[in-house]
Amino acid sequence: MARYKPYNLKQDKLIPLSYADQIVPGSFEYALNEIVEEHLDLTVFEGRYGNEDTGRLAYDPKVMLKIVLYGYSKGMVSSRKLEEACRRNVVFMALSADTRPHFTTIAAFVSELENEIVGLFRDVLLYCEELGLIGKEHFAVDGCKLPSNASKQWSGTHEELRERQNKMEKAACEIVRRHRQRDDRERQGPVADQEQKKLATYGAKISKIKAFLASAKKNIGVSGKERKSNITDPDSAKMSTAHGVVQGYNGVAVVDERRQIVVYAEALGEGQENHLLEPMVKATRENFEAIGATQDVFSNATVTADSGYHSKKSMEYIAASDLDAYVADREMRRRDPVFANVGRYKERHRKERRRHSGSSEPRWFTPADFIYDQSKQTCICPAGHKLYRSGVDIVTGGYRGSHFKAPKSAWGPVSSGANASDTRSGRHSGKWCFSEGANRGSASPRRPWLRSRR
């Protein structure tokens, strides 16, 4: 029989640790520690604290700033995650000197950081300028869509929000009316308790909408038309992304080419970028003027941006300001012979991917995939789950539509019959509508279609 060396996982061992040795030269944490400790003016944080004579000692802003910035570089945006990292991750321990601030302290520090962030950003920009990291030859402007901590369901124009408020008030009145029709015994039953909870929920939502409409101004866009406002986060906006429509911000940055240094960045509640080139250029100028630049930073530099920033207003600004800018227009790829066969290559890629994965050609659901009983008004989906009626019938274009909905508990894998979008996720979910001739006795074929709901 083979023999092995014994081991014991329950044994203890004391390991000597030098926090300074954990901050390795050449790493991001080394640069961060150097900049925060030696080159940032953190006297702007003095006004936060009033513990000169009495009160508990505060955490040093240098420590807090290093924890937050290093966490952001690792994708950590949760105060609880940052607190845990300060207890478990040796680099966080080294940067914070093992002070281990509570997550509420980190959250409070971040919530007020916007008051000092501009000055700190310019200090870093000045330091990069002194090190020769900024070439001032080519600046690129681009952005990305960032979701906010707000539900897009609470977005709408003032008129839309008033309509939603009226609907909720009608629903609340209906609940009260039904309560008055019950006798005393039923009023104490479980159904009554559920409706009381509904009534309280409607009341809270109505109060929330009323308070917003009373205090918030209309969100007027660049075109002069009213845009949808969000009750939870009025500064955010609805915007389309590769993952669908989100409620969030457009994070736009101006980057210098030499060392990829971000010279200006801002999160804007703007779904469209075609009018943002001018404010980004002006804000970049202000940043360099604030750190002592005597010459216009764009005098010998070129600026590039993608087609999202192309608009008549942007082109007029470029011409008027004598800015050396190159902005792609929306028809560029159609004119470029390089992209002449892009559609053919996309289709070939789809076919190759399906061949390697063994999947068949995606298709839409057809009437044969469903079991629809007109007399009982029931429907069975392709996966064998029963769908329930949702809403009232709709008559449009000579067809009467019956609306069915799948409960979340029935969402799951579909072996066949999925449409193109559902095949990629391997799941089926959403709303189904069956249409038939408006005259129920007609021989018009039923026409089902699927509207995916994510």
C-alpha positions in Angstrom: 0.0 0.0 0.0 1.3 3.5 -0.9 2.4 5.8 2.0 1.7 9.5 2.1 3.0 12.4 4.2 0.5 13.3 7.0 -1.2 16.7 7.0 -3.5 18.6 9.3 -5.7 21.4 8.1 -6.6 22.5 11.7 -3.0 23.6 12.6 -2.1 27.2 13.2 0.9 29.1 11.8 2.0 32.7 12.5 3.1 34.4 9.3 5.1 37.7 9.6 3.6 40.3 7.3 5.0 43.7 6.2 2.2 45.9 4.7 4.8 48.0 2.9 6.2 45.0 1.1 2.7 44.1 -0.3 2.6 47.3 -2.3 4.8 46.2 -5.2 6.6 48.8 -7.3 5.2 49.0 -10.8 1.7 47.9 -9.8 -1.5 50.0 -9.8 -1.7 50.0 -6.0 1.9 51.3 -5.8 1.0 54.3 -8.1 -2.2 54.9 -6.2 -0.5 54.9 -2.9 2.3 57.3 -4.2 -0.2 59.8 -5.7 -2.6 59.9 -2.7 0.2 60.1 -0.1 2.5 62.5 -1.8 0.8 64.5 -4.4 -2.9 65.2 -3.5 -4.0 68.2 -1.5 -6.5 66.6 0.9 -7.1 69.7 3.0 -10.5 70.0 1.2 -11.7 67.2 3.6 -10.9 69.2 6.7 -14.4 70.9 6.6 -16.1 67.5 7.1 -14.9 67.0 10.6 -15.4 69.0 13.8 -13.5 66.9 16.3 -10.6 69.2 17.1 -11.4 69.3 20.8 -13.9 66.5 21.4 -15.3 63.5 19.6 -14.0 60.3 18.2 -10.9 60.3 15.9 -11.8 60.2 12.2 -10.4 57.9 9.6 -7.7 59.6 7.5 -9.1 60.7 4.1 -6.0 59.3 2.5 -6.9 55.8 3.8 -10.5 56.2 2.7 -9.6 57.5 -0.7 -7.2 54.6 -1.4 -9.8 52.0 -0.3 -12.5 53.5 -2.6 -10.3 54.0 -5.7 -8.6 50.7 -5.5 -12.0 49.0 -5.0 -13.3 50.8 -8.1 -10.3 49.6 -10.1 -11.3 46.0 -9.2 -15.0 46.5 -10.0 -16.1 46.8 -6.3 -18.8 49.5 -5.9 -20.4 48.2 -2.8 -19.5 49.6 0.6 -20.0 46.2 2.2 -17.7 44.5 -0.3 -15.1 47.1 0.4 -15.3 46.5 4.1 -15.0 42.7 3.6 -12.0 43.3 1.3 -10.3 45.3 4.1 -10.6 42.2 6.3 -9.7 39.5 3.8 -7.5 41.0 1.0 -3.9 41.7 1.9 -3.6 44.6 -0.7 -6.6 46.4 0.8 -5.0 45.7 4.3 -1.8 47.3 3.1 -3.4 50.4 1.5 -5.5 51.0 4.6 -2.8 50.1 7.1 -5.3 47.5 8.5 -7.6 50.2 9.9 -10.8 48.3 8.7 -13.4 51.0 8.5 -17.1 50.0 8.8 -19.2 49.9 5.6 -21.4 52.8 6.9 -18.2 54.9 7.2 -17.2 54.1 3.7 -20.7 54.8 2.4 -20.8 58.2 4.1 -17.4 59.1 2.7 -18.5 58.3 -0.9 -21.8 60.0 -0.6 -20.1 63.4 -0.1 -17.2 62.8 -2.4 -18.7 64.7 -5.3 -17.9 68.0 -3.4 -14.2 67.3 -3.6 -13.8 65.1 -6.6 -13.2 67.9 -9.1 -10.2 69.3 -7.2 -8.7 65.8 -6.7 -9.1 65.0 -10.4 -7.3 68.2 -11.3 -4.4 67.4 -8.9 -3.9 64.0 -10.5 -4.1 65.7 -14.0 -1.4 68.2 -12.9 0.8 65.3 -11.6 0.4 63.5 -14.9 1.3 66.7 -16.8 4.5 67.1 -14.7 5.5 63.5 -15.5 5.0 64.1 -19.2 2.3 61.5 -19.5 0.0 63.8 -21.5 1.0 64.2 -25.1 -1.7 66.8 -26.1 -1.5 65.6 -29.7 -4.6 63.4 -30.0 -7.7 63.3 -27.8 -10.5 60.7 -28.2 -14.1 61.2 -27.0 -16.3 58.2 -26.2 -18.7 56.9 -23.6 -20.6 54.0 -22.3 -24.1 53.5 -20.8 -24.1 52.8 -17.0 -27.3 51.6 -15.2 -28.4 53.6 -12.1 -30.0 52.3 -9.0 -33.5 53.3 -10.1 -36.3 51.4 -11.8 -37.2 52.5 -15.3 -40.9 51.7 -14.4 -40.9 55.0 -12.5 -40.1 57.1 -15.5 -42.4 59.2 -17.6 -43.3 62.7 -18.6 -45.4 64.8 -16.1 -48.5 63.9 -18.1 -47.8 60.2 -18.1 -47.1 60.3 -14.4 -50.4 62.1 -13.7 -52.2 59.4 -15.7 -50.5 56.7 -13.7 -51.5 58.5 -10.5 -55.2 58.7 -11.6 -55.2 55.0 -12.4 -53.9 54.1 -9.0 -56.4 56.4 -7.3 -59.2 54.7 -9.2 -57.9 51.3 -8.1 -57.6 52.5 -4.5 -61.2 53.7 -4.6 -62.4 50.4 -6.0 -60.7 48.5 -3.1 -62.4 50.8 -0.6 -65.8 50.3 -2.3 -65.4 46.5 -2.1 -64.6 46.7 1.6 -67.7 48.6 2.3 -69.8 45.9 0.7 -68.5 43.2 3.0 -70.0 42.3 6.3 -68.0 42.5 9.6 -67.0 38.8 9.5 -65.4 39.0 6.0 -63.7 42.2 6.8 -61.5 40.3 9.2 -60.6 37.5 6.7 -57.5 36.9 4.8 -58.8 38.5 1.6 -59.5 41.7 3.4 -56.0 41.7 4.8 -54.5 41.3 1.3 -56.6 44.2 -0.1 -55.6 46.4 2.9 -52.0 45.8 1.9 -52.8 46.6 -1.7 -54.5 49.8 -0.6 -51.5 50.8 1.5 -49.2 50.1 -1.5 -51.3 52.2 -3.8 -51.4 55.0 -1.2 -47.6 55.0 -0.9 -47.1 55.1 -4.7 -49.7 57.9 -5.2 -48.0 60.0 -2.5 -44.6 59.4 -4.2 -45.9 60.6 -7.6 -47.7 63.6 -6.0 -44.6 64.7 -4.2 -42.5 64.5 -7.3 -45.0 66.4 -9.6 -45.3 69.1 -7.0 -41.6 69.7 -6.6 -39.9 68.6 -9.9 -39.7 70.7 -13.0 -40.3 69.3 -16.5 -37.2 67.7 -18.0 -36.8 69.6 -21.3 -34.4 68.1 -23.8 -32.1 69.7 -26.4 -34.9 69.7 -29.0 -37.2 71.6 -26.7 -39.5 68.7 -26.0 -40.2 67.2 -22.6 -38.2 64.1 -21.8 -39.2 61.4 -19.4 -38.1 62.0 -15.8 -37.4 59.3 -13.2 -39.0 59.7 -9.8 -36.3 57.8 -7.9 -33.3 59.4 -9.7 -34.4 62.5 -11.7 -30.9 63.1 -13.0 -30.8 59.7 -14.8 -32.5 58.9 -18.2 -33.8 56.0 -20.2 -31.3 54.8 -22.8 -30.9 52.0 -25.2 -27.9 49.6 -24.7 -26.8 46.2 -26.1 -28.6 44.6 -23.2 -31.9 46.5 -23.7 -33.3 49.7 -22.3 -31.9 50.8 -19.0 -32.4 53.6 -16.6 -29.0 55.2 -16.1 -26.2 57.5 -17.1 -24.0 58.1 -20.1 -20.4 58.0 -18.9 -18.4 60.1 -21.3 -14.6 60.6 -21.2 -11.9 62.5 -23.1 -8.7 60.5 -23.3 -5.2 61.5 -24.3 -3.5 59.1 -26.7 0.0 58.9 -25.3 -0.6 57.1 -22.1 -4.4 56.7 -22.2 -4.8 59.3 -19.5 -8.4 60.4 -18.9 -8.3 64.2 -18.9 -12.0 64.8 -18.4 -15.0 62.5 -17.5 -18.6 63.0 -16.6 -21.7 61.0 -16.1 -24.6 62.6 -17.9 -28.3 61.7 -17.8 -28.4 61.9 -21.6 -29.5 59.0 -23.8 -28.1 60.6 -27.0 -24.5 61.8 -27.5 -24.9 63.9 -30.6 -24.9 67.2 -28.7 -22.2 66.3 -26.1 -19.0 67.0 -28.1 -19.1 70.8 -27.5 -19.5 70.6 -23.6 -16.8 67.9 -23.4 -14.3 70.0 -25.3 -15.1 73.1 -23.2 -14.8 71.2 -19.9 -11.5 69.7 -21.0 -10.2 73.3 -21.7 -11.3 74.4 -18.3 -9.5 71.5 -16.6 -6.2 72.4 -18.3 -6.7 76.1 -17.5 -7.3 75.2 -13.9 -3.9 73.4 -13.6 -2.0 76.4 -15.1 -2.0 75.7 -18.9 -1.4 79.0 -20.7 -1.9 77.7 -24.2 -5.1 76.2 -25.6 -4.7 72.5 -25.2 -6.5 71.9 -28.5 -4.4 74.3 -30.5 -2.0 71.6 -31.8 -4.2 68.6 -31.1 -6.7 66.5 -33.1 -10.0 65.3 -31.6 -11.7 62.1 -32.8 -15.2 60.8 -32.0 -17.5 58.1 -33.3 -20.8 58.6 -35.3 -22.8 59.0 -32.0 -21.4 62.5 -31.6 -22.2 63.5 -35.2 -24.9 66.2 -35.6 -25.4 69.5 -37.3 -24.8 71.4 -34.1 -21.5 69.6 -33.5 -20.3 70.3 -37.0 -21.2 73.9 -36.7 -19.3 74.2 -33.4 -16.2 72.5 -34.9 -16.2 74.9 -37.9 -16.8 78.0 -35.7 -14.1 77.1 -33.2 -11.4 76.1 -35.7 -11.1 72.7 -33.9 -9.2 70.0 -35.7 -11.8 67.3 -35.2 -12.7 64.1 -37.1 -16.2 62.8 -36.4 -17.6 59.8 -38.3 -21.0 60.3 -39.8 -23.8 57.8 -39.6 -23.5 56.8 -43.3 -19.7 56.2 -43.2 -19.8 52.4 -43.3 -22.3 52.3 -46.2 -19.9 54.3 -48.3 -16.7 52.5 -47.2 -16.0 49.5 -49.6 -14.4 47.7 -46.7 -17.8 47.1 -45.2 -19.5 46.2 -48.5 -19.8 42.5 -47.6 -20.3 42.8 -43.9 -23.8 41.3 -44.0 -22.6 38.2 -45.8 -19.9 37.6 -43.2 -22.4 38.1 -40.4 -24.7 35.5 -41.9 -21.8 33.1 -42.4 -20.8 33.5 -38.8 -24.3 32.7 -37.6 -24.4 29.5 -39.7 -21.0 28.4 -38.5 -22.0 29.1 -34.9 -25.2 27.0 -35.3 -23.2 24.2 -36.9 -20.7 24.0 -34.1 -23.3 24.2 -31.4 -25.6 21.7 -33.1 -28.6 24.0 -33.0 -31.1 24.3 -35.8 -32.2 27.4 -37.7 -34.1 29.7 -35.2 -37.7 30.4 -36.0 -40.7 32.1 -34.6 -43.4 30.1 -32.8 -46.2 29.0 -35.0 -49.9 28.1 -34.3 -48.9 24.4 -34.3 -46.6 25.0 -31.3 -49.6 26.0 -29.1 -52.7 24.3 -27.9 -55.4 27.0 -27.9 -59.0 26.2 -26.8 -61.3 29.0 -28.0 -64.3 27.8 -26.1 -62.5 27.5 -22.7 -60.2 30.4 -23.5 -57.1 28.4 -22.4 -53.7 28.1 -24.0 -50.8 25.6 -23.5 -47.3 26.9 -24.5 -44.7 24.7 -26.4 -43.1 23.6 -23.2 -46.4 22.2 -21.9 -47.2 25.0 -19.4 -50.6 26.5 -18.9 -50.8 30.2 -19.7 -53.3 32.5 -18.0 -55.4 35.3 -19.5 -54.1 38.8 -19.0 -56.2 41.8 -19.8 -59.1 42.1 -22.1 -59.5 41.1 -25.8 -58.2 43.6 -28.4 -59.8 44.1 -31.8 -57.4 45.5 -34.4 -57.2 45.2 -38.1 -60.2 42.9 -38.3 -58.7 40.5 -35.8 -59.6 39.8 -32.1 -56.6 39.3 -30.0 -56.6 37.2 -26.8 -53.7 38.0 -24.5 -52.0 35.2 -22.5 -49.2 35.5 -20.1 -46.7 32.9 -18.7 -46.2 32.8 -14.9 -42.5 33.2 -13.9 -42.6 29.7 -12.3 -43.1 28.3 -15.9 -40.1 30.0 -17.4 -37.5 27.4 -18.4 -35.6 25.7 -21.2 -37.3 25.1 -24.5 -36.1 22.2 -26.7 -37.5 23.5 -29.9 -39.7 26.2 -31.4 -38.0 29.2 -29.9 -37.6 32.4 -31.8 -34.2 33.9 -32.6 -33.8 35.9 -29.4 -35.0 33.2 -27.1 -32.7 30.5 -28.6 -29.6 32.4 -27.5 -30.7 32.4 -23.9 -32.1 28.9 -24.0 -35.2 29.9 -22.2 -38.8 30.7 -23.0 -40.7 33.5 -21.3 -43.1 36.3 -22.0 -46.5 37.1 -23.4 -48.4 35.4 -26.1 -51.3 36.8 -28.2 -53.6 34.7 -30.3 -55.6 36.6 -33.0 -58.6 35.4 -35.0 -61.2 37.0 -37.1 -63.2 39.6 -35.3 -66.3 37.6 -36.3 -65.7 34.5 -34.2 -67.6 32.4 -36.8 -65.3 33.3 -39.6 -62.7 30.8 -41.1 -59.8 33.3 -40.8 -56.7 31.5 -39.5 -55.4 32.3 -36.1 -52.1 34.3 -36.1 -50.0 33.9 -32.9 -46.9 36.1 -32.2 -44.5 36.3 -29.3 -43.4 39.4 -27.5 -40.4 38.5 -25.4 -40.3 40.0 -21.9 -36.9 40.0 -20.1 
